[in-house]
Amino acid sequence: MTYALIALVFLMIVFLMMAVTVVKQGFVYTVERFGRFTKAADPGLHLLVPFFERVGQKVNMMEQVLDIPGQEIITADNAMVGVDAVVFFQVLDAGKAAYEVSNLFQAIMALTTTNLRTVMGSMDLDETLSKRDEINARLLSVVDHATSPWGVKITRVEIKDIRPPVDISEAMARQMKAERLKRAEILEAEGDKTSSILRAEGRKQSAILQAEGQREALFRDAEARERAAEAEAKATQLVSDAIASSGSQAINYFVAQEYTKAVARFADSPNAKTILFPIEATQLIGTLGGIGELAREVLGDGKKGDVTTGTPLPTQRPRTTVPRTAGDN
């Protein structure tokens, strides 16, 4: 009796252990009854009927990354390129992912590889190198649509690397270098053009300003000559009026003034220590007498004669000679 009770307790413990199932976070377990899928067990504690129900598959519901190995692809222009890619996916329906497809990872990899060849094979080499975003978008749309019956959501498809052949890479490098040299020469030519235009504009503005300056200078010079001529004419008119009103006395005054200035310039000459020249002293004295007579007429004195004595000026003009030194020629 005691052995039977112990055996019964043992069987109950084993039964409970087989019935209790704990599902971890991030996973969903499929439950099968007599080999048929009945439900999906979410994370937590679940009780199953032993010998009738069991856990079928443990499906990972987290987003996963699948690395697509390198592929050799022929582009539309018959260029051979190597391509690597990665696929990000997440299981949304555990039942479909477990029972709609066999080996989900292998299926997604094969589907991505074939569509990668299809998409990149329809493009030229330049397009495959410059339109990665377009390739990724087309692959994502095609693969996601194909895997939707499996309860899988393709979240992202990314091209990791595109490896063109070595000779094509070298040709592309030379092309890039030539293109950069071309752009450099174009920029240099445009700079020279702009510089030449600016220099020409500067010369033009300089010539215009110089011509305007010369025109203004000529205008001012002509205006100055005109004013000088007007002043000379006015002075001449005043002299003529003075001569007309006073006679020879005014003429004598002006001649004496100029004569005196000329003699003063002889005395101020720095090029000679002794000056020898003929001078008519009586002429200078007569001129000074004329100036005196003119002054007396102006002041109201009608007498004519010498400035100091009032006697008439002599008519003879003796020749006065300045002594010469022994060293003068």
CYANA upper distance limits for C-alpha pairs under 8 A (distance plus 0.5 A):
  1 MET  CA      5 LEU  CA      6.82
  2 THR  CA      6 ILE  CA      6.81
  3 TYR  CA      7 ALA  CA      6.64
  4 ALA  CA      8 LEU  CA      6.63
  5 LEU  CA      9 VAL  CA      6.71
  6 ILE  CA     10 PHE  CA      6.66
  7 ALA  CA     11 LEU  CA      6.66
  8 LEU  CA     12 MET  CA      6.73
  9 VAL  CA     13 ILE  CA      6.76
 10 PHE  CA     14 VAL  CA      6.77
 11 LEU  CA     15 PHE  CA      6.52
 12 MET  CA     16 LEU  CA      6.63
 13 ILE  CA     17 MET  CA      6.69
 14 VAL  CA     18 MET  CA      6.69
 15 PHE  CA     19 ALA  CA      6.62
 15 PHE  CA     50 PRO  CA      7.09
 16 LEU  CA     20 VAL  CA      6.62
 18 MET  CA     48 LEU  CA      8.01
 18 MET  CA     49 VAL  CA      8.48
 18 MET  CA     50 PRO  CA      6.28
 19 ALA  CA     46 HIS  CA      8.48
 19 ALA  CA     47 LEU  CA      5.55
 19 ALA  CA     48 LEU  CA      5.00
 19 ALA  CA     49 VAL  CA      6.11
 19 ALA  CA     50 PRO  CA      5.95
 20 VAL  CA     45 LEU  CA      7.58
 20 VAL  CA     46 HIS  CA      6.38
 20 VAL  CA     47 LEU  CA      5.14
 20 VAL  CA     48 LEU  CA      6.80
 21 THR  CA     45 LEU  CA      6.36
 21 THR  CA     46 HIS  CA      5.54
 21 THR  CA     47 LEU  CA      6.52
 21 THR  CA     48 LEU  CA      7.61
 22 VAL  CA     43 PRO  CA      7.75
 22 VAL  CA     44 GLY  CA      6.03
 22 VAL  CA     45 LEU  CA      5.04
 22 VAL  CA     46 HIS  CA      6.62
 23 VAL  CA     27 PHE  CA      7.26
 23 VAL  CA     28 VAL  CA      7.32
 23 VAL  CA     29 TYR  CA      7.28
 23 VAL  CA     41 ALA  CA      7.60
 23 VAL  CA     42 ASP  CA      7.03
 23 VAL  CA     43 PRO  CA      4.93
 23 VAL  CA     44 GLY  CA      5.55
 23 VAL  CA     45 LEU  CA      6.94
 23 VAL  CA     46 HIS  CA      8.14
 24 LYS  CA     28 VAL  CA      8.35
 24 LYS  CA     43 PRO  CA      5.72
 24 LYS  CA     44 GLY  CA      7.14
 25 GLN  CA     43 PRO  CA      5.66
 25 GLN  CA     44 GLY  CA      8.08
 26 GLY  CA     43 PRO  CA      7.66
 26 GLY  CA     60 ASN  CA      6.77
 26 GLY  CA     61 MET  CA      5.95
 26 GLY  CA     62 MET  CA      6.30
 27 PHE  CA     42 ASP  CA      7.70
 27 PHE  CA     43 PRO  CA      7.00
 27 PHE  CA     58 LYS  CA      7.04
 27 PHE  CA     59 VAL  CA      6.05
 27 PHE  CA     60 ASN  CA      5.15
 27 PHE  CA     61 MET  CA      5.82
 27 PHE  CA     62 MET  CA      8.05
 28 VAL  CA     40 ALA  CA      6.80
 28 VAL  CA     41 ALA  CA      6.09
 28 VAL  CA     42 ASP  CA      5.58
 28 VAL  CA     43 PRO  CA      6.90
 28 VAL  CA     58 LYS  CA      6.47
 28 VAL  CA     59 VAL  CA      5.75
 28 VAL  CA     60 ASN  CA      7.11
 28 VAL  CA     61 MET  CA      7.24
 28 VAL  CA     94 ALA  CA      7.02
 29 TYR  CA     40 ALA  CA      6.12
 29 TYR  CA     41 ALA  CA      5.49
 29 TYR  CA     42 ASP  CA      7.32
 29 TYR  CA     55 VAL  CA      6.82
 29 TYR  CA     56 GLY  CA      7.41
 29 TYR  CA     57 GLN  CA      6.25
 29 TYR  CA     58 LYS  CA      5.08
 29 TYR  CA     59 VAL  CA      6.58
 29 TYR  CA     94 ALA  CA      8.24
 30 THR  CA     37 PHE  CA      7.32
 30 THR  CA     38 THR  CA      8.19
 30 THR  CA     39 LYS  CA      6.57
 30 THR  CA     40 ALA  CA      4.99
 30 THR  CA     41 ALA  CA      6.58
 30 THR  CA     55 VAL  CA      6.25
 30 THR  CA     56 GLY  CA      5.58
 30 THR  CA     57 GLN  CA      5.92
 30 THR  CA     58 LYS  CA      7.11
 30 THR  CA     59 VAL  CA      8.21
 30 THR  CA     94 ALA  CA      7.71
 30 THR  CA     95 GLY  CA      7.16
 30 THR  CA     98 ALA  CA      8.43
 31 VAL  CA     37 PHE  CA      6.37
 31 VAL  CA     38 THR  CA      6.34
 31 VAL  CA     39 LYS  CA      5.89
 31 VAL  CA     40 ALA  CA      6.43
 31 VAL  CA     41 ALA  CA      7.33
 31 VAL  CA     53 GLU  CA      7.17
 31 VAL  CA     54 ARG  CA      6.24
 31 VAL  CA     55 VAL  CA      5.23
 31 VAL  CA     56 GLY  CA      6.01
 31 VAL  CA     57 GLN  CA      8.40
 32 GLU  CA     36 ARG  CA      5.35
 32 GLU  CA     37 PHE  CA      4.86
 32 GLU  CA     38 THR  CA      6.10
 32 GLU  CA     39 LYS  CA      7.93
 32 GLU  CA     53 GLU  CA      6.01
 32 GLU  CA     54 ARG  CA      5.94
 32 GLU  CA     55 VAL  CA      6.68
 32 GLU  CA     56 GLY  CA      6.22
 33 ARG  CA     37 PHE  CA      6.99
 33 ARG  CA     38 THR  CA      6.99
 33 ARG  CA     52 PHE  CA      6.13
 33 ARG  CA     53 GLU  CA      4.89
 33 ARG  CA     54 ARG  CA      7.11
 34 PHE  CA     52 PHE  CA      6.43
 34 PHE  CA     53 GLU  CA      7.01
 37 PHE  CA     56 GLY  CA      8.22
 37 PHE  CA     95 GLY  CA      8.21
 39 LYS  CA     95 GLY  CA      8.34
 40 ALA  CA     94 ALA  CA      7.43
 40 ALA  CA     95 GLY  CA      7.31
 41 ALA  CA     46 HIS  CA      7.78
 48 LEU  CA     53 GLU  CA      6.34
 48 LEU  CA     54 ARG  CA      7.37
 49 VAL  CA     53 GLU  CA      5.80
 49 VAL  CA     54 ARG  CA      8.27
 50 PRO  CA     54 ARG  CA      7.72
 57 GLN  CA     98 ALA  CA      7.23
 59 VAL  CA     94 ALA  CA      6.53
 59 VAL  CA     97 ALA  CA      8.22
 59 VAL  CA     98 ALA  CA      7.62
 60 ASN  CA     91 VAL  CA      7.70
 61 MET  CA     90 GLN  CA      6.83
 61 MET  CA     91 VAL  CA      5.69
 61 MET  CA     92 LEU  CA      7.32
 61 MET  CA     94 ALA  CA      8.06
 62 MET  CA     90 GLN  CA      6.50
 62 MET  CA     91 VAL  CA      7.66
 63 GLU  CA     88 PHE  CA      7.28
 63 GLU  CA     89 PHE  CA      6.06
 63 GLU  CA     90 GLN  CA      4.86
 63 GLU  CA     91 VAL  CA      7.88
 64 GLN  CA     88 PHE  CA      6.18
 64 GLN  CA     89 PHE  CA      5.98
 64 GLN  CA     90 GLN  CA      6.60
 65 VAL  CA     86 VAL  CA      7.38
 65 VAL  CA     87 VAL  CA      6.23
 65 VAL  CA     88 PHE  CA      5.13
 65 VAL  CA     89 PHE  CA      7.08
 66 LEU  CA     86 VAL  CA      6.25
 66 LEU  CA     87 VAL  CA      5.57
 66 LEU  CA     88 PHE  CA      6.84
 66 LEU  CA     89 PHE  CA      8.41
 66 LEU  CA    105 PHE  CA      7.92
 66 LEU  CA    109 MET  CA      7.89
 67 ASP  CA     85 ALA  CA      6.96
 67 ASP  CA     86 VAL  CA      5.11
 67 ASP  CA     87 VAL  CA      6.94
 68 ILE  CA     84 ASP  CA      6.73
 68 ILE  CA     85 ALA  CA      5.62
 68 ILE  CA     86 VAL  CA      5.93
 68 ILE  CA     87 VAL  CA      7.78
 68 ILE  CA    109 MET  CA      6.81
 68 ILE  CA    112 THR  CA      8.31
 68 ILE  CA    113 THR  CA      7.75
 69 PRO  CA     84 ASP  CA      6.37
 69 PRO  CA     85 ALA  CA      7.59
 70 GLY  CA     82 GLY  CA      6.79
 70 GLY  CA     83 VAL  CA      5.81
 70 GLY  CA     84 ASP  CA      5.04
 70 GLY  CA     85 ALA  CA      8.01
 71 GLN  CA     82 GLY  CA      5.93
 71 GLN  CA     83 VAL  CA      5.67
 71 GLN  CA     84 ASP  CA      7.02
 71 GLN  CA    113 THR  CA      8.29
 72 GLU  CA     80 MET  CA      7.05
 72 GLU  CA     81 VAL  CA      6.17
 72 GLU  CA     82 GLY  CA      5.08
 72 GLU  CA     83 VAL  CA      7.00
 73 ILE  CA     80 MET  CA      6.18
 73 ILE  CA     81 VAL  CA      5.89
 73 ILE  CA     82 GLY  CA      6.72
 73 ILE  CA     83 VAL  CA      7.74
 73 ILE  CA    117 ARG  CA      6.50
 73 ILE  CA    120 MET  CA      7.87
 73 ILE  CA    121 GLY  CA      7.20
 74 ILE  CA     78 ASN  CA      6.09
 74 ILE  CA     79 ALA  CA      5.94
 74 ILE  CA     80 MET  CA      5.13
 74 ILE  CA     81 VAL  CA      6.94
 74 ILE  CA    117 ARG  CA      8.43
 74 ILE  CA    120 MET  CA      8.41
 74 ILE  CA    121 GLY  CA      6.26
 75 THR  CA     79 ALA  CA      5.80
 75 THR  CA     80 MET  CA      7.04
 75 THR  CA     81 VAL  CA      8.02
 75 THR  CA    120 MET  CA      6.68
 75 THR  CA    121 GLY  CA      4.81
 75 THR  CA    122 SER  CA      6.94
 75 THR  CA    123 MET  CA      6.38
 75 THR  CA    124 ASP  CA      6.12
 75 THR  CA    125 LEU  CA      6.59
 76 ALA  CA    121 GLY  CA      5.94
 76 ALA  CA    122 SER  CA      5.80
 76 ALA  CA    123 MET  CA      5.75
 76 ALA  CA    124 ASP  CA      5.51
 76 ALA  CA    125 LEU  CA      7.92
 77 ASP  CA    123 MET  CA      8.31
 77 ASP  CA    124 ASP  CA      5.94
 77 ASP  CA    125 LEU  CA      7.25
 79 ALA  CA    125 LEU  CA      7.09
 79 ALA  CA    164 PRO  CA      8.25
 79 ALA  CA    165 PRO  CA      8.45
 80 MET  CA    164 PRO  CA      7.16
 80 MET  CA    165 PRO  CA      7.20
 81 VAL  CA    162 ILE  CA      7.08
 81 VAL  CA    163 ARG  CA      5.91
 81 VAL  CA    164 PRO  CA      5.08
 81 VAL  CA    165 PRO  CA      6.94
 82 GLY  CA    161 ASP  CA      8.29
 82 GLY  CA    162 ILE  CA      6.12
 82 GLY  CA    163 ARG  CA      5.31
 82 GLY  CA    164 PRO  CA      7.02
 83 VAL  CA    159 ILE  CA      7.76
 83 VAL  CA    160 LYS  CA      7.96
 83 VAL  CA    161 ASP  CA      6.14
 83 VAL  CA    162 ILE  CA      5.20
 83 VAL  CA    163 ARG  CA      6.92
 84 ASP  CA    159 ILE  CA      6.55
 84 ASP  CA    160 LYS  CA      5.77
 84 ASP  CA    161 ASP  CA      5.75
 84 ASP  CA    162 ILE  CA      7.33
 85 ALA  CA    157 VAL  CA      7.77
 85 ALA  CA    158 GLU  CA      6.12
 85 ALA  CA    159 ILE  CA      4.86
 85 ALA  CA    160 LYS  CA      5.46
 85 ALA  CA    161 ASP  CA      7.63
 86 VAL  CA    157 VAL  CA      6.47
 86 VAL  CA    158 GLU  CA      5.96
 86 VAL  CA    159 ILE  CA      7.14
 86 VAL  CA    160 LYS  CA      7.42
 87 VAL  CA    154 ILE  CA      7.87
 87 VAL  CA    155 THR  CA      8.41
 87 VAL  CA    156 ARG  CA      6.46
 87 VAL  CA    157 VAL  CA      5.18
 87 VAL  CA    158 GLU  CA      7.10
 88 PHE  CA    154 ILE  CA      6.56
 88 PHE  CA    155 THR  CA      6.03
 88 PHE  CA    156 ARG  CA      5.54
 88 PHE  CA    157 VAL  CA      6.85
 89 PHE  CA    152 VAL  CA      7.28
 89 PHE  CA    153 LYS  CA      6.03
 89 PHE  CA    154 ILE  CA      4.80
 89 PHE  CA    155 THR  CA      5.79
 89 PHE  CA    156 ARG  CA      7.53
 90 GLN  CA    152 VAL  CA      6.24
 90 GLN  CA    153 LYS  CA      5.76
 90 GLN  CA    154 ILE  CA      7.05
 90 GLN  CA    155 THR  CA      7.70
 91 VAL  CA     97 ALA  CA      7.31
 91 VAL  CA    151 GLY  CA      6.45
 91 VAL  CA    152 VAL  CA      4.94
 91 VAL  CA    153 LYS  CA      6.72
 92 LEU  CA    151 GLY  CA      5.85
 92 LEU  CA    152 VAL  CA      6.11
 92 LEU  CA    153 LYS  CA      7.19
 93 ASP  CA     97 ALA  CA      6.69
 93 ASP  CA    150 TRP  CA      8.20
 93 ASP  CA    151 GLY  CA      5.05
 93 ASP  CA    152 VAL  CA      7.45
 94 ALA  CA     98 ALA  CA      6.51
 94 ALA  CA    151 GLY  CA      7.47
 95 GLY  CA     99 TYR  CA      6.54
 95 GLY  CA    100 GLU  CA      8.21
 95 GLY  CA    151 GLY  CA      8.33
 96 LYS  CA    100 GLU  CA      5.35
 96 LYS  CA    101 VAL  CA      7.99
 96 LYS  CA    149 PRO  CA      7.81
 96 LYS  CA    150 TRP  CA      5.59
 96 LYS  CA    151 GLY  CA      5.74
 97 ALA  CA    101 VAL  CA      6.88
 97 ALA  CA    104 LEU  CA      7.49
 97 ALA  CA    150 TRP  CA      5.54
 97 ALA  CA    151 GLY  CA      5.93
 97 ALA  CA    152 VAL  CA      7.32
 98 ALA  CA    102 SER  CA      7.99
100 GLU  CA    149 PRO  CA      8.04
100 GLU  CA    150 TRP  CA      6.10
101 VAL  CA    107 ALA  CA      8.16
101 VAL  CA    150 TRP  CA      6.93
102 SER  CA    107 ALA  CA      8.08
103 ASN  CA    107 ALA  CA      6.81
104 LEU  CA    108 ILE  CA      6.71
105 PHE  CA    109 MET  CA      6.66
106 GLN  CA    110 ALA  CA      6.64
107 ALA  CA    111 LEU  CA      6.58
108 ILE  CA    112 THR  CA      6.55
108 ILE  CA    143 VAL  CA      8.46
108 ILE  CA    147 THR  CA      8.01
109 MET  CA    113 THR  CA      6.61
110 ALA  CA    114 THR  CA      6.75
111 LEU  CA    115 ASN  CA      6.77
111 LEU  CA    143 VAL  CA      7.22
112 THR  CA    116 LEU  CA      6.40
112 THR  CA    139 LEU  CA      7.88
112 THR  CA    143 VAL  CA      6.79
113 THR  CA    117 ARG  CA      6.86
114 THR  CA    118 THR  CA      6.80
115 ASN  CA    119 VAL  CA      6.49
115 ASN  CA    139 LEU  CA      7.11
115 ASN  CA    142 VAL  CA      7.88
115 ASN  CA    143 VAL  CA      7.96
116 LEU  CA    120 MET  CA      6.55
116 LEU  CA    139 LEU  CA      7.14
117 ARG  CA    121 GLY  CA      6.03
118 THR  CA    122 SER  CA      6.98
119 VAL  CA    123 MET  CA      7.67
119 VAL  CA    135 ILE  CA      7.35
119 VAL  CA    138 ARG  CA      7.84
119 VAL  CA    139 LEU  CA      7.77
120 MET  CA    124 ASP  CA      8.43
120 MET  CA    128 THR  CA      6.95
120 MET  CA    135 ILE  CA      7.69
123 MET  CA    127 GLU  CA      6.45
123 MET  CA    128 THR  CA      6.77
124 ASP  CA    128 THR  CA      6.76
125 LEU  CA    129 LEU  CA      6.80
126 ASP  CA    130 SER  CA      6.63
127 GLU  CA    131 LYS  CA      5.91
128 THR  CA    132 ARG  CA      6.94
128 THR  CA    135 ILE  CA      8.11
129 LEU  CA    162 ILE  CA      7.67
131 LYS  CA    135 ILE  CA      6.91
132 ARG  CA    136 ASN  CA      6.58
132 ARG  CA    159 ILE  CA      7.44
133 ASP  CA    137 ALA  CA      6.64
134 GLU  CA    138 ARG  CA      6.68
135 ILE  CA    139 LEU  CA      6.61
135 ILE  CA    159 ILE  CA      8.50
136 ASN  CA    140 LEU  CA      6.53
136 ASN  CA    156 ARG  CA      8.44
136 ASN  CA    157 VAL  CA      6.09
136 ASN  CA    158 GLU  CA      6.16
136 ASN  CA    159 ILE  CA      7.24
137 ALA  CA    141 SER  CA      6.74
137 ALA  CA    157 VAL  CA      8.13
138 ARG  CA    142 VAL  CA      6.73
139 LEU  CA    143 VAL  CA      6.42
139 LEU  CA    157 VAL  CA      7.14
140 LEU  CA    144 ASP  CA      6.27
140 LEU  CA    154 ILE  CA      7.29
140 LEU  CA    155 THR  CA      8.09
140 LEU  CA    156 ARG  CA      6.77
140 LEU  CA    157 VAL  CA      6.07
141 SER  CA    145 HIS  CA      6.61
142 VAL  CA    146 ALA  CA      6.79
143 VAL  CA    147 THR  CA      6.64
143 VAL  CA    154 ILE  CA      7.53
144 ASP  CA    148 SER  CA      6.54
144 ASP  CA    152 VAL  CA      8.29
144 ASP  CA    153 LYS  CA      6.67
144 ASP  CA    154 ILE  CA      5.47
144 ASP  CA    155 THR  CA      8.42
147 THR  CA    151 GLY  CA      7.54
147 THR  CA    152 VAL  CA      6.27
147 THR  CA    153 LYS  CA      7.60
147 THR  CA    154 ILE  CA      8.11
148 SER  CA    152 VAL  CA      6.00
148 SER  CA    153 LYS  CA      6.93
164 PRO  CA    168 ILE  CA      6.93
164 PRO  CA    169 SER  CA      6.78
165 PRO  CA    169 SER  CA      6.65
166 VAL  CA    170 GLU  CA      6.73
167 ASP  CA    171 ALA  CA      6.66
168 ILE  CA    172 MET  CA      6.51
169 SER  CA    173 ALA  CA      6.64
170 GLU  CA    174 ARG  CA      6.76
171 ALA  CA    175 GLN  CA      6.59
172 MET  CA    176 MET  CA      6.53
173 ALA  CA    177 LYS  CA      6.65
174 ARG  CA    178 ALA  CA      6.60
175 GLN  CA    179 GLU  CA      6.55
176 MET  CA    180 ARG  CA      6.64
177 LYS  CA    181 LEU  CA      6.64
178 ALA  CA    182 LYS  CA      6.55
179 GLU  CA    183 ARG  CA      6.73
180 ARG  CA    184 ALA  CA      6.59
181 LEU  CA    185 GLU  CA      6.64
182 LYS  CA    186 ILE  CA      6.63
183 ARG  CA    187 LEU  CA      6.57
184 ALA  CA    188 GLU  CA      6.58
185 GLU  CA    189 ALA  CA      6.51
186 ILE  CA    190 GLU  CA      6.59
187 LEU  CA    191 GLY  CA      6.56
188 GLU  CA    192 ASP  CA      6.70
189 ALA  CA    193 LYS  CA      6.58
190 GLU  CA    194 THR  CA      6.59
191 GLY  CA    195 SER  CA      6.52
192 ASP  CA    196 SER  CA      6.53
193 LYS  CA    197 ILE  CA      6.67
194 THR  CA    198 LEU  CA      6.63
195 SER  CA    199 ARG  CA      6.60
196 SER  CA    200 ALA  CA      6.55
197 ILE  CA    201 GLU  CA      6.57
198 LEU  CA    202 GLY  CA      6.56
199 ARG  CA    203 ARG  CA      6.68
200 ALA  CA    204 LYS  CA      6.53
201 GLU  CA    205 GLN  CA      6.61
202 GLY  CA    206 SER  CA      6.53
203 ARG  CA    207 ALA  CA      6.50
204 LYS  CA    208 ILE  CA      6.63
205 GLN  CA    209 LEU  CA      6.56
206 SER  CA    210 GLN  CA      6.45
207 ALA  CA    211 ALA  CA      6.51
208 ILE  CA    212 GLU  CA      6.61
209 LEU  CA    213 GLY  CA      6.50
210 GLN  CA    214 GLN  CA      6.61
211 ALA  CA    215 ARG  CA      6.54
212 GLU  CA    216 GLU  CA      6.56
213 GLY  CA    217 ALA  CA      6.51
214 GLN  CA    218 LEU  CA      6.52
215 ARG  CA    219 PHE  CA      6.54
216 GLU  CA    220 ARG  CA      6.55
217 ALA  CA    221 ASP  CA      6.45
218 LEU  CA    222 ALA  CA      6.45
219 PHE  CA    223 GLU  CA      6.53
220 ARG  CA    224 ALA  CA      6.50
221 ASP  CA    225 ARG  CA      6.62
222 ALA  CA    226 GLU  CA      6.48
223 GLU  CA    227 ARG  CA      6.63
224 ALA  CA    228 ALA  CA      6.49
225 ARG  CA    229 ALA  CA      6.43
226 GLU  CA    230 GLU  CA      6.60
227 ARG  CA    231 ALA  CA      6.54
228 ALA  CA    232 GLU  CA      6.49
229 ALA  CA    233 ALA  CA      6.43
230 GLU  CA    234 LYS  CA      6.50
231 ALA  CA    235 ALA  CA      6.51
232 GLU  CA    236 THR  CA      6.44
233 ALA  CA    237 GLN  CA      6.48
234 LYS  CA    238 LEU  CA      6.66
235 ALA  CA    239 VAL  CA      6.62
236 THR  CA    240 SER  CA      6.48
237 GLN  CA    241 ASP  CA      6.56
238 LEU  CA    242 ALA  CA      6.60
239 VAL  CA    243 ILE  CA      6.57
240 SER  CA    244 ALA  CA      6.47
241 ASP  CA    245 SER  CA      6.61
242 ALA  CA    246 SER  CA      6.41
242 ALA  CA    247 GLY  CA      8.19
242 ALA  CA    250 ALA  CA      6.97
243 ILE  CA    247 GLY  CA      5.43
243 ILE  CA    248 SER  CA      7.29
243 ILE  CA    249 GLN  CA      8.26
243 ILE  CA    250 ALA  CA      6.00
243 ILE  CA    251 ILE  CA      7.07
246 SER  CA    250 ALA  CA      6.58
246 SER  CA    294 LEU  CA      8.42
247 GLY  CA    251 ILE  CA      7.77
248 SER  CA    252 ASN  CA      6.61
249 GLN  CA    253 TYR  CA      6.65
249 GLN  CA    290 GLY  CA      6.19
249 GLN  CA    291 ILE  CA      7.14
249 GLN  CA    293 GLU  CA      7.69
249 GLN  CA    294 LEU  CA      5.92
250 ALA  CA    254 PHE  CA      6.88
250 ALA  CA    291 ILE  CA      8.36
250 ALA  CA    294 LEU  CA      7.57
251 ILE  CA    255 VAL  CA      6.62
252 ASN  CA    256 ALA  CA      6.40
252 ASN  CA    287 THR  CA      6.33
252 ASN  CA    290 GLY  CA      6.37
252 ASN  CA    291 ILE  CA      7.14
253 TYR  CA    257 GLN  CA      6.65
253 TYR  CA    287 THR  CA      7.64
253 TYR  CA    288 LEU  CA      8.29
253 TYR  CA    290 GLY  CA      7.29
253 TYR  CA    291 ILE  CA      5.73
253 TYR  CA    294 LEU  CA      8.32
254 PHE  CA    258 GLU  CA      6.83
255 VAL  CA    259 TYR  CA      6.46
255 VAL  CA    287 THR  CA      8.21
256 ALA  CA    260 THR  CA      6.48
256 ALA  CA    284 LEU  CA      7.60
256 ALA  CA    287 THR  CA      6.05
256 ALA  CA    288 LEU  CA      7.27
256 ALA  CA    291 ILE  CA      8.35
257 GLN  CA    261 LYS  CA      6.90
258 GLU  CA    262 ALA  CA      6.77
259 TYR  CA    263 VAL  CA      6.89
259 TYR  CA    284 LEU  CA      8.50
260 THR  CA    264 ALA  CA      6.72
261 LYS  CA    265 ARG  CA      6.81
262 ALA  CA    266 PHE  CA      7.11
263 VAL  CA    267 ALA  CA      7.11
264 ALA  CA    268 ASP  CA      6.88
265 ARG  CA    269 SER  CA      6.78
266 PHE  CA    275 ILE  CA      8.40
274 THR  CA    324 ARG  CA      7.70
274 THR  CA    325 THR  CA      7.93
274 THR  CA    328 ASP  CA      8.15
275 ILE  CA    322 VAL  CA      7.98
275 ILE  CA    324 ARG  CA      8.33
276 LEU  CA    321 THR  CA      7.85
276 LEU  CA    322 VAL  CA      6.14
276 LEU  CA    323 PRO  CA      7.64
276 LEU  CA    324 ARG  CA      7.06
277 PHE  CA    321 THR  CA      7.39
277 PHE  CA    322 VAL  CA      7.31
278 PRO  CA    319 ARG  CA      7.32
278 PRO  CA    320 THR  CA      6.68
278 PRO  CA    321 THR  CA      6.12
278 PRO  CA    322 VAL  CA      8.01
279 ILE  CA    319 ARG  CA      6.86
279 ILE  CA    320 THR  CA      6.05
279 ILE  CA    321 THR  CA      7.42
280 GLU  CA    284 LEU  CA      7.28
280 GLU  CA    317 ARG  CA      6.69
280 GLU  CA    318 PRO  CA      6.82
280 GLU  CA    319 ARG  CA      5.79
280 GLU  CA    320 THR  CA      6.46
281 ALA  CA    285 ILE  CA      6.61
281 ALA  CA    317 ARG  CA      7.69
281 ALA  CA    318 PRO  CA      7.68
281 ALA  CA    319 ARG  CA      7.74
281 ALA  CA    320 THR  CA      7.00
282 THR  CA    286 GLY  CA      6.28
282 THR  CA    314 PRO  CA      8.19
282 THR  CA    316 GLN  CA      7.98
282 THR  CA    317 ARG  CA      5.57
282 THR  CA    318 PRO  CA      7.19
283 GLN  CA    287 THR  CA      6.55
283 GLN  CA    317 ARG  CA      6.94
284 LEU  CA    288 LEU  CA      6.69
285 ILE  CA    289 GLY  CA      6.59
286 GLY  CA    290 GLY  CA      6.67
286 GLY  CA    313 LEU  CA      6.82
287 THR  CA    291 ILE  CA      6.87
288 LEU  CA    292 GLY  CA      6.80
288 LEU  CA    307 VAL  CA      8.11
289 GLY  CA    293 GLU  CA      6.68
289 GLY  CA    305 GLY  CA      7.63
289 GLY  CA    306 ASP  CA      6.15
289 GLY  CA    307 VAL  CA      5.88
289 GLY  CA    313 LEU  CA      7.95
290 GLY  CA    294 LEU  CA      6.63
291 ILE  CA    295 ALA  CA      6.73
292 GLY  CA    296 ARG  CA      6.71
292 GLY  CA    306 ASP  CA      8.23
292 GLY  CA    307 VAL  CA      5.93
293 GLU  CA    297 GLU  CA      6.66
293 GLU  CA    303 LYS  CA      8.04
293 GLU  CA    304 LYS  CA      6.23
293 GLU  CA    305 GLY  CA      7.55
293 GLU  CA    307 VAL  CA      7.83
294 LEU  CA    298 VAL  CA      6.78
295 ALA  CA    299 LEU  CA      6.72
296 ARG  CA    300 GLY  CA      6.47
296 ARG  CA    301 ASP  CA      5.22
296 ARG  CA    302 GLY  CA      7.14
296 ARG  CA    303 LYS  CA      7.94
297 GLU  CA    301 ASP  CA      5.73
297 GLU  CA    302 GLY  CA      6.07
297 GLU  CA    303 LYS  CA      8.42
303 LYS  CA    310 GLY  CA      8.19
304 LYS  CA    310 GLY  CA      7.11
304 LYS  CA    311 THR  CA      8.38
304 LYS  CA    312 PRO  CA      7.75
305 GLY  CA    309 THR  CA      7.89
305 GLY  CA    310 GLY  CA      4.62
305 GLY  CA    311 THR  CA      5.09
305 GLY  CA    312 PRO  CA      4.85
305 GLY  CA    313 LEU  CA      6.85
306 ASP  CA    310 GLY  CA      4.57
306 ASP  CA    311 THR  CA      5.29
306 ASP  CA    312 PRO  CA      6.20
306 ASP  CA    313 LEU  CA      6.49
324 ARG  CA    328 ASP  CA      6.92
